[in-house]
Amino acid sequence: MNNKVNPMSRRKFLAVSGALAGTTIIDPKSSLFAGNSANLRQHNAKTKIALVGTGIRGTTMWGRDIIREYAGHIAFVGLCDKNPGRLETSRQMMGTDCPTFTDFEKMMRETRPDVLIVTTDDDTHDYFIEKGMEMGANIICEKPMAIDEKKIQTIIDAEKRTGKECRVTFNYRYSPHRAKIWEILRSGEIGELTSVDFHWYLDTSHGADYFRRWHRLVEKGGSLWVHKASHHFDLLNWWIQSDPESVYALGDLEFYGKNGPYRSENCRNCPHAKECDFYWDITKNDTLKRLYVDNEKYDGYHRDGCVFRNDVNIFDKMAATIKYSNGVQVAYSLTAYSPYEGYRIAFNGTKGRVDAWIQESNPTTDGNFDEIVLFRNFGKREYIQIPQGAGHGGGDKLLKDQIFIPNTADPLQQAAGVRDGALACLVGIAARKSIASREPVMIKDLTTIQPLETKAYKKLM
């Protein structure tokens, strides 16, 4: 470790770049643009891409942005969505002249993409992944990969049957702050890892937003245990370098939904707009207005739904104990109505401890950095500052570089495939089942994936 500092003068710490911004090249076998004979690309050819699901994430991060940033490597050949108005709006926002389709299989037959990007509602991911593979494409899928164990098994079987690959876009792995934690843990600085304390807080803006949208229904998004927390469980799986073995969980809906003091269908039609702290005028956001409000007539979907609707059936507070195959124990919690957005995490080892407290909204620091504190048993603490970056802590750009720039390496094992996507979801699925049964749930009982015990934290060579 470098840049040791005096713990009494934290505001004067020298920033440790620790930045991984120049180190993102992926193992060729992990690339969706190599490894399958049907999709091998000529050195100067562009990868043909189709996208299904033209909501905000598909239109911006996986549409407009990659057209702007990777035009030399990719070409969109088709867009698909069940809402024809949003589909056309998305095409215009992306700035592409590719054809649009409301019939998915027709798009696949006519455009024959090399890669299909799936950004639809979570409960449909398995269908588009399986069908896309069967029709000849490799897959890029937004997390979560699927919302229940049967859908996950469908994807596992489809990958084996077709020989195609599915990349799950866990952008949190790529933020320099989280990558630096991975490096510290693998350096052996805190000895053998024994336990992790991980507590995530969603604020009354972003957290509330899950309760406005289709995510409020467990049958659509698998609950926040899967839709949101699969991100967190993937980080744990990646950091710990072992597979989750069992989950025991608690959860409740105690703030949103039926608990609210006011109730309406959506904010724009609400008679309680002046009294409700959660009133939100979607029409002030031009992108959301154009994508959703202007196209409600096609499907009746309200992007500004009331957070206190009676049909909300997901939890807004959750806690779990997760045991890993290598013996590491994790205490995890998620709260969806916090005053600030962020998380606190601590890694306990036989020689020390790593702490981090990240506030993604209302940050407490006076500089543009995130901090990690390394404690050594019988030694001095060390503060490490990582410059902040735009887009999920600087992770979005690094993830997309790795996906869309061919022949890039993967030194930090950040590329996530079907097994990674499955295990991240299975922790949340097991948590839901544990709450229902009031018993621990074994990961091995859910799909054909059997958890592996791996030797964690070999020192970096």
Secondary structure, 3 states (H helix, E strand, C coil): CCCCCCCCCHHHCCCCCCCCCCCCCCCHHHCCCCCCHHHCCCCCCCEEEEEECCCHHHHHHHHHHHHHHCCCCEEEEEEECCCHHHHHHHHHHHCCCCCEECCHHHHHHHHCCCEEEECCCHHHHHHHHHHHHHCCCEEEECCCCCCCHHHHHHHHHHHHHHCCCEEECCHHHHCHHHHHHHHHHHHCCCCCEEEEEEEEEEECCHHHHHHHCHHHCHHHHCCCCCCCHHHHHHHHHHHHCCCEEEEEEEEECCCCHHHCCCCCCEHHHCCCCCCCCCCCCHHHCHHHHHHCHHHHHHHCCCCCECCCCCCCCCCCEEEEEEEECCCCEEEEEEEEEECCCEEEEEEEECCEEEEEEEECCCCCCCCCEEEEEEEECCCCCEEEEEECCCCCCCHHHHHHHHHHCCCCCCCCCCCCCHHHHHHHHHHHHHHHHHHHHCCCEEHHHCCCCCCCCCCCCCCCC
